[in-house]
Amino acid sequence: MKKIIKFTLIPVFSGIIILLILYFLDIIDDIILYSTVYAAGLNLLNSIVAFSMFEKSIKKSNQTFLISNLGGMGIRMIFLLIVLFLSIKFLKIHMVSFILVFFIFYFSLLAMEVYYFKVRIEEKKENNS
């Protein structure tokens, strides 16, 4: 669990703290702050689900591992697209900042997921040897 916190929560909360500082310095307004927090929250939820699925499936067979992670990635991507479109349509947000921050956090957290998966798989190989 500490590794998951290290790879997701610290960078996301660091970004949110930077946004709060910008908000308190009157550089950004309320709607932009809410838009970026929504985007960060969605991506944080996505990453937590990915890490959870990975941790549950790493001890299983290769087939189960691949189905859980690759199939889960497809389902998570569809879920994110639906939520992205619904958020743009129904929430009072700044669309450009929401989309920009959404994709910044998405690709940043995706890179962290890949790195985390690589580290955990290497640990598993070392433990099996």
PyMOL commands that place a pseudoatom at each C-alpha (Angstrom):
pseudoatom trace, name=CA, resn=MET, resi=1, chain=A, elem=C, hetatm=0, pos=[0.000, 0.000, 0.000]
pseudoatom trace, name=CA, resn=LYS, resi=2, chain=A, elem=C, hetatm=0, pos=[2.883, 2.378, 0.695]
pseudoatom trace, name=CA, resn=LYS, resi=3, chain=A, elem=C, hetatm=0, pos=[4.082, 1.941, -2.878]
pseudoatom trace, name=CA, resn=ILE, resi=4, chain=A, elem=C, hetatm=0, pos=[0.659, 2.855, -4.231]
pseudoatom trace, name=CA, resn=ILE, resi=5, chain=A, elem=C, hetatm=0, pos=[0.647, 6.010, -2.112]
pseudoatom trace, name=CA, resn=LYS, resi=6, chain=A, elem=C, hetatm=0, pos=[4.142, 6.834, -3.308]
pseudoatom trace, name=CA, resn=PHE, resi=7, chain=A, elem=C, hetatm=0, pos=[3.223, 6.443, -6.964]
pseudoatom trace, name=CA, resn=THR, resi=8, chain=A, elem=C, hetatm=0, pos=[-0.182, 8.137, -7.041]
pseudoatom trace, name=CA, resn=LEU, resi=9, chain=A, elem=C, hetatm=0, pos=[-1.229, 10.180, -4.079]
pseudoatom trace, name=CA, resn=ILE, resi=10, chain=A, elem=C, hetatm=0, pos=[1.925, 12.227, -3.596]
pseudoatom trace, name=CA, resn=PRO, resi=11, chain=A, elem=C, hetatm=0, pos=[2.141, 13.546, -7.200]
pseudoatom trace, name=CA, resn=VAL, resi=12, chain=A, elem=C, hetatm=0, pos=[-1.610, 14.185, -7.439]
pseudoatom trace, name=CA, resn=PHE, resi=13, chain=A, elem=C, hetatm=0, pos=[-1.807, 15.992, -4.118]
pseudoatom trace, name=CA, resn=SER, resi=14, chain=A, elem=C, hetatm=0, pos=[1.314, 17.975, -5.012]
pseudoatom trace, name=CA, resn=GLY, resi=15, chain=A, elem=C, hetatm=0, pos=[-0.445, 19.139, -8.167]
pseudoatom trace, name=CA, resn=ILE, resi=16, chain=A, elem=C, hetatm=0, pos=[-3.583, 20.032, -6.233]
pseudoatom trace, name=CA, resn=ILE, resi=17, chain=A, elem=C, hetatm=0, pos=[-1.538, 21.987, -3.676]
pseudoatom trace, name=CA, resn=ILE, resi=18, chain=A, elem=C, hetatm=0, pos=[0.067, 23.953, -6.510]
pseudoatom trace, name=CA, resn=LEU, resi=19, chain=A, elem=C, hetatm=0, pos=[-3.410, 24.687, -7.881]
pseudoatom trace, name=CA, resn=LEU, resi=20, chain=A, elem=C, hetatm=0, pos=[-4.604, 25.819, -4.448]
pseudoatom trace, name=CA, resn=ILE, resi=21, chain=A, elem=C, hetatm=0, pos=[-1.618, 28.159, -4.171]
pseudoatom trace, name=CA, resn=LEU, resi=22, chain=A, elem=C, hetatm=0, pos=[-2.479, 29.594, -7.591]
pseudoatom trace, name=CA, resn=TYR, resi=23, chain=A, elem=C, hetatm=0, pos=[-6.085, 29.988, -6.472]
pseudoatom trace, name=CA, resn=PHE, resi=24, chain=A, elem=C, hetatm=0, pos=[-5.180, 31.778, -3.237]
pseudoatom trace, name=CA, resn=LEU, resi=25, chain=A, elem=C, hetatm=0, pos=[-2.846, 34.089, -5.177]
pseudoatom trace, name=CA, resn=ASP, resi=26, chain=A, elem=C, hetatm=0, pos=[-5.829, 34.941, -7.440]
pseudoatom trace, name=CA, resn=ILE, resi=27, chain=A, elem=C, hetatm=0, pos=[-4.103, 33.586, -10.531]
pseudoatom trace, name=CA, resn=ILE, resi=28, chain=A, elem=C, hetatm=0, pos=[-6.924, 31.142, -11.268]
pseudoatom trace, name=CA, resn=ASP, resi=29, chain=A, elem=C, hetatm=0, pos=[-10.630, 31.417, -10.433]
pseudoatom trace, name=CA, resn=ASP, resi=30, chain=A, elem=C, hetatm=0, pos=[-13.143, 29.058, -8.789]
pseudoatom trace, name=CA, resn=ILE, resi=31, chain=A, elem=C, hetatm=0, pos=[-14.346, 27.318, -11.935]
pseudoatom trace, name=CA, resn=ILE, resi=32, chain=A, elem=C, hetatm=0, pos=[-10.829, 26.516, -13.100]
pseudoatom trace, name=CA, resn=LEU, resi=33, chain=A, elem=C, hetatm=0, pos=[-9.924, 25.183, -9.649]
pseudoatom trace, name=CA, resn=TYR, resi=34, chain=A, elem=C, hetatm=0, pos=[-13.016, 22.940, -9.563]
pseudoatom trace, name=CA, resn=SER, resi=35, chain=A, elem=C, hetatm=0, pos=[-12.381, 21.771, -13.116]
pseudoatom trace, name=CA, resn=THR, resi=36, chain=A, elem=C, hetatm=0, pos=[-8.824, 20.756, -12.339]
pseudoatom trace, name=CA, resn=VAL, resi=37, chain=A, elem=C, hetatm=0, pos=[-9.762, 19.042, -9.080]
pseudoatom trace, name=CA, resn=TYR, resi=38, chain=A, elem=C, hetatm=0, pos=[-12.477, 17.038, -10.876]
pseudoatom trace, name=CA, resn=ALA, resi=39, chain=A, elem=C, hetatm=0, pos=[-9.979, 16.010, -13.552]
pseudoatom trace, name=CA, resn=ALA, resi=40, chain=A, elem=C, hetatm=0, pos=[-7.341, 15.047, -11.001]
pseudoatom trace, name=CA, resn=GLY, resi=41, chain=A, elem=C, hetatm=0, pos=[-9.896, 13.129, -8.935]
pseudoatom trace, name=CA, resn=LEU, resi=42, chain=A, elem=C, hetatm=0, pos=[-11.113, 11.108, -11.897]
pseudoatom trace, name=CA, resn=ASN, resi=43, chain=A, elem=C, hetatm=0, pos=[-7.585, 10.153, -12.837]
pseudoatom trace, name=CA, resn=LEU, resi=44, chain=A, elem=C, hetatm=0, pos=[-6.668, 9.356, -9.263]
pseudoatom trace, name=CA, resn=LEU, resi=45, chain=A, elem=C, hetatm=0, pos=[-9.654, 7.027, -9.026]
pseudoatom trace, name=CA, resn=ASN, resi=46, chain=A, elem=C, hetatm=0, pos=[-8.639, 5.419, -12.313]
pseudoatom trace, name=CA, resn=SER, resi=47, chain=A, elem=C, hetatm=0, pos=[-5.096, 4.809, -11.075]
pseudoatom trace, name=CA, resn=ILE, resi=48, chain=A, elem=C, hetatm=0, pos=[-6.212, 3.413, -7.741]
pseudoatom trace, name=CA, resn=VAL, resi=49, chain=A, elem=C, hetatm=0, pos=[-8.446, 0.928, -9.573]
pseudoatom trace, name=CA, resn=ALA, resi=50, chain=A, elem=C, hetatm=0, pos=[-5.529, -0.016, -11.835]
pseudoatom trace, name=CA, resn=PHE, resi=51, chain=A, elem=C, hetatm=0, pos=[-3.169, -0.577, -8.926]
pseudoatom trace, name=CA, resn=SER, resi=52, chain=A, elem=C, hetatm=0, pos=[-5.778, -2.586, -7.048]
pseudoatom trace, name=CA, resn=MET, resi=53, chain=A, elem=C, hetatm=0, pos=[-6.489, -4.810, -10.042]
pseudoatom trace, name=CA, resn=PHE, resi=54, chain=A, elem=C, hetatm=0, pos=[-2.767, -5.284, -10.576]
pseudoatom trace, name=CA, resn=GLU, resi=55, chain=A, elem=C, hetatm=0, pos=[-2.110, -6.264, -6.959]
pseudoatom trace, name=CA, resn=LYS, resi=56, chain=A, elem=C, hetatm=0, pos=[-4.992, -8.751, -6.969]
pseudoatom trace, name=CA, resn=SER, resi=57, chain=A, elem=C, hetatm=0, pos=[-3.920, -10.370, -10.229]
pseudoatom trace, name=CA, resn=ILE, resi=58, chain=A, elem=C, hetatm=0, pos=[-0.132, -10.486, -9.845]
pseudoatom trace, name=CA, resn=LYS, resi=59, chain=A, elem=C, hetatm=0, pos=[-0.310, -13.678, -7.785]
pseudoatom trace, name=CA, resn=LYS, resi=60, chain=A, elem=C, hetatm=0, pos=[-2.643, -15.410, -10.235]
pseudoatom trace, name=CA, resn=SER, resi=61, chain=A, elem=C, hetatm=0, pos=[-1.924, -17.261, -13.479]
pseudoatom trace, name=CA, resn=ASN, resi=62, chain=A, elem=C, hetatm=0, pos=[-0.573, -15.441, -16.509]
pseudoatom trace, name=CA, resn=GLN, resi=63, chain=A, elem=C, hetatm=0, pos=[-3.901, -15.692, -18.330]
pseudoatom trace, name=CA, resn=THR, resi=64, chain=A, elem=C, hetatm=0, pos=[-5.837, -14.252, -15.391]
pseudoatom trace, name=CA, resn=PHE, resi=65, chain=A, elem=C, hetatm=0, pos=[-3.211, -11.527, -15.006]
pseudoatom trace, name=CA, resn=LEU, resi=66, chain=A, elem=C, hetatm=0, pos=[-3.487, -10.463, -18.641]
pseudoatom trace, name=CA, resn=ILE, resi=67, chain=A, elem=C, hetatm=0, pos=[-7.279, -10.558, -18.695]
pseudoatom trace, name=CA, resn=SER, resi=68, chain=A, elem=C, hetatm=0, pos=[-7.497, -8.558, -15.474]
pseudoatom trace, name=CA, resn=ASN, resi=69, chain=A, elem=C, hetatm=0, pos=[-5.046, -5.887, -16.505]
pseudoatom trace, name=CA, resn=LEU, resi=70, chain=A, elem=C, hetatm=0, pos=[-5.593, -5.531, -20.244]
pseudoatom trace, name=CA, resn=GLY, resi=71, chain=A, elem=C, hetatm=0, pos=[-9.340, -6.081, -20.037]
pseudoatom trace, name=CA, resn=GLY, resi=72, chain=A, elem=C, hetatm=0, pos=[-9.479, -3.797, -17.027]
pseudoatom trace, name=CA, resn=MET, resi=73, chain=A, elem=C, hetatm=0, pos=[-7.595, -1.144, -18.971]
pseudoatom trace, name=CA, resn=GLY, resi=74, chain=A, elem=C, hetatm=0, pos=[-10.194, -1.255, -21.735]
pseudoatom trace, name=CA, resn=ILE, resi=75, chain=A, elem=C, hetatm=0, pos=[-13.076, -1.042, -19.280]
pseudoatom trace, name=CA, resn=ARG, resi=76, chain=A, elem=C, hetatm=0, pos=[-11.393, 1.792, -17.368]
pseudoatom trace, name=CA, resn=MET, resi=77, chain=A, elem=C, hetatm=0, pos=[-10.787, 3.697, -20.607]
pseudoatom trace, name=CA, resn=ILE, resi=78, chain=A, elem=C, hetatm=0, pos=[-14.433, 3.352, -21.664]
pseudoatom trace, name=CA, resn=PHE, resi=79, chain=A, elem=C, hetatm=0, pos=[-15.543, 4.443, -18.175]
pseudoatom trace, name=CA, resn=LEU, resi=80, chain=A, elem=C, hetatm=0, pos=[-13.228, 7.473, -18.305]
pseudoatom trace, name=CA, resn=LEU, resi=81, chain=A, elem=C, hetatm=0, pos=[-14.493, 8.503, -21.732]
pseudoatom trace, name=CA, resn=ILE, resi=82, chain=A, elem=C, hetatm=0, pos=[-18.106, 8.288, -20.582]
pseudoatom trace, name=CA, resn=VAL, resi=83, chain=A, elem=C, hetatm=0, pos=[-17.384, 10.260, -17.415]
pseudoatom trace, name=CA, resn=LEU, resi=84, chain=A, elem=C, hetatm=0, pos=[-15.330, 12.784, -19.410]
pseudoatom trace, name=CA, resn=PHE, resi=85, chain=A, elem=C, hetatm=0, pos=[-18.196, 13.480, -21.800]
pseudoatom trace, name=CA, resn=LEU, resi=86, chain=A, elem=C, hetatm=0, pos=[-20.789, 13.564, -19.021]
pseudoatom trace, name=CA, resn=SER, resi=87, chain=A, elem=C, hetatm=0, pos=[-18.643, 15.952, -16.987]
pseudoatom trace, name=CA, resn=ILE, resi=88, chain=A, elem=C, hetatm=0, pos=[-18.230, 18.313, -19.920]
pseudoatom trace, name=CA, resn=LYS, resi=89, chain=A, elem=C, hetatm=0, pos=[-21.940, 18.185, -20.691]
pseudoatom trace, name=CA, resn=PHE, resi=90, chain=A, elem=C, hetatm=0, pos=[-23.491, 18.459, -17.218]
pseudoatom trace, name=CA, resn=LEU, resi=91, chain=A, elem=C, hetatm=0, pos=[-20.977, 20.018, -14.828]
pseudoatom trace, name=CA, resn=LYS, resi=92, chain=A, elem=C, hetatm=0, pos=[-20.291, 23.731, -14.646]
pseudoatom trace, name=CA, resn=ILE, resi=93, chain=A, elem=C, hetatm=0, pos=[-16.594, 23.535, -15.461]
pseudoatom trace, name=CA, resn=HIS, resi=94, chain=A, elem=C, hetatm=0, pos=[-14.036, 25.329, -17.551]
pseudoatom trace, name=CA, resn=MET, resi=95, chain=A, elem=C, hetatm=0, pos=[-13.819, 22.908, -20.453]
pseudoatom trace, name=CA, resn=VAL, resi=96, chain=A, elem=C, hetatm=0, pos=[-10.297, 23.740, -21.649]
pseudoatom trace, name=CA, resn=SER, resi=97, chain=A, elem=C, hetatm=0, pos=[-8.698, 23.523, -18.203]
pseudoatom trace, name=CA, resn=PHE, resi=98, chain=A, elem=C, hetatm=0, pos=[-10.635, 20.351, -17.405]
pseudoatom trace, name=CA, resn=ILE, resi=99, chain=A, elem=C, hetatm=0, pos=[-9.510, 18.588, -20.570]
pseudoatom trace, name=CA, resn=LEU, resi=100, chain=A, elem=C, hetatm=0, pos=[-5.932, 19.867, -20.360]
pseudoatom trace, name=CA, resn=VAL, resi=101, chain=A, elem=C, hetatm=0, pos=[-5.469, 18.850, -16.730]
pseudoatom trace, name=CA, resn=PHE, resi=102, chain=A, elem=C, hetatm=0, pos=[-7.335, 15.592, -17.332]
pseudoatom trace, name=CA, resn=PHE, resi=103, chain=A, elem=C, hetatm=0, pos=[-4.879, 14.535, -20.024]
pseudoatom trace, name=CA, resn=ILE, resi=104, chain=A, elem=C, hetatm=0, pos=[-1.825, 15.797, -18.125]
pseudoatom trace, name=CA, resn=PHE, resi=105, chain=A, elem=C, hetatm=0, pos=[-2.818, 13.734, -15.088]
pseudoatom trace, name=CA, resn=TYR, resi=106, chain=A, elem=C, hetatm=0, pos=[-3.912, 10.794, -17.253]
pseudoatom trace, name=CA, resn=PHE, resi=107, chain=A, elem=C, hetatm=0, pos=[-0.593, 10.454, -19.047]
pseudoatom trace, name=CA, resn=SER, resi=108, chain=A, elem=C, hetatm=0, pos=[1.456, 11.211, -15.926]
pseudoatom trace, name=CA, resn=LEU, resi=109, chain=A, elem=C, hetatm=0, pos=[-0.379, 8.615, -13.861]
pseudoatom trace, name=CA, resn=LEU, resi=110, chain=A, elem=C, hetatm=0, pos=[-0.285, 6.140, -16.734]
pseudoatom trace, name=CA, resn=ALA, resi=111, chain=A, elem=C, hetatm=0, pos=[3.512, 6.489, -16.854]
pseudoatom trace, name=CA, resn=MET, resi=112, chain=A, elem=C, hetatm=0, pos=[3.604, 5.941, -13.089]
pseudoatom trace, name=CA, resn=GLU, resi=113, chain=A, elem=C, hetatm=0, pos=[1.405, 2.856, -13.456]
pseudoatom trace, name=CA, resn=VAL, resi=114, chain=A, elem=C, hetatm=0, pos=[3.722, 1.354, -16.061]
pseudoatom trace, name=CA, resn=TYR, resi=115, chain=A, elem=C, hetatm=0, pos=[6.768, 2.062, -13.928]
pseudoatom trace, name=CA, resn=TYR, resi=116, chain=A, elem=C, hetatm=0, pos=[5.085, 0.614, -10.842]
pseudoatom trace, name=CA, resn=PHE, resi=117, chain=A, elem=C, hetatm=0, pos=[4.055, -2.516, -12.755]
pseudoatom trace, name=CA, resn=LYS, resi=118, chain=A, elem=C, hetatm=0, pos=[7.622, -2.937, -14.008]
pseudoatom trace, name=CA, resn=VAL, resi=119, chain=A, elem=C, hetatm=0, pos=[9.047, -2.633, -10.489]
pseudoatom trace, name=CA, resn=ARG, resi=120, chain=A, elem=C, hetatm=0, pos=[6.506, -5.053, -8.998]
pseudoatom trace, name=CA, resn=ILE, resi=121, chain=A, elem=C, hetatm=0, pos=[7.040, -7.657, -11.728]
pseudoatom trace, name=CA, resn=GLU, resi=122, chain=A, elem=C, hetatm=0, pos=[10.807, -7.463, -11.222]
pseudoatom trace, name=CA, resn=GLU, resi=123, chain=A, elem=C, hetatm=0, pos=[10.268, -7.928, -7.468]
pseudoatom trace, name=CA, resn=LYS, resi=124, chain=A, elem=C, hetatm=0, pos=[8.094, -10.968, -8.154]
pseudoatom trace, name=CA, resn=LYS, resi=125, chain=A, elem=C, hetatm=0, pos=[10.780, -12.475, -10.414]
pseudoatom trace, name=CA, resn=GLU, resi=126, chain=A, elem=C, hetatm=0, pos=[13.433, -11.942, -7.742]
pseudoatom trace, name=CA, resn=ASN, resi=127, chain=A, elem=C, hetatm=0, pos=[11.236, -13.536, -5.072]
pseudoatom trace, name=CA, resn=ASN, resi=128, chain=A, elem=C, hetatm=0, pos=[10.547, -16.577, -7.274]
pseudoatom trace, name=CA, resn=SER, resi=129, chain=A, elem=C, hetatm=0, pos=[14.251, -17.113, -7.990]
for i in range(1, 129): cmd.bond("trace and resi %d" % i, "trace and resi %d" % (i + 1))
show_as sticks, trace
zoom trace
